[in-house]
Amino acid sequence: MLVLSRKTQEAVVVGGADGCAHLLKVTGLEINGGNVRLGFEAAKEVPVHRWEVWERLRAASGRLDSPLGGPAAPVG
């Protein structure tokens, strides 16, 4: 896992190396106590889900693999 610190209005880009378009841009919008608001920018064809929603979608489709490599964590 890569852990980065960002201030409000600073962003992280996923993908985009070697002249390729970035897949996802994540910007820290607001920090309020223990809550952090994030903004996600991606092409329409790139699905973006909260982890718990992605897990439900994956379980409903019968897929047990994880996009992060190796077996996925158990759902539940």
C-alpha positions, 0 to 999 in steps of 0.5 A: 500500500502506498500512503501519501499525505496531501493538503486540501486542493492537492491531488494524486493521479493514478496511471498516466506514465509514459504519455498515457492518459491518467486513469483517475485523479483524486483531490483532497477537498476538505478536512474536517475533524476526522472526516476527509472529503475526496473528489474523484475525476475519471473517464465515464467508462472507468467505474469508481465505487466505495470499497464496500460497494465494490465488494458487494458487486464482486460477490454478486458476480461470483468473482473471488479475485482482487484487483490488488493481486492475490485473494480478496478479503472475505466479504462480511 
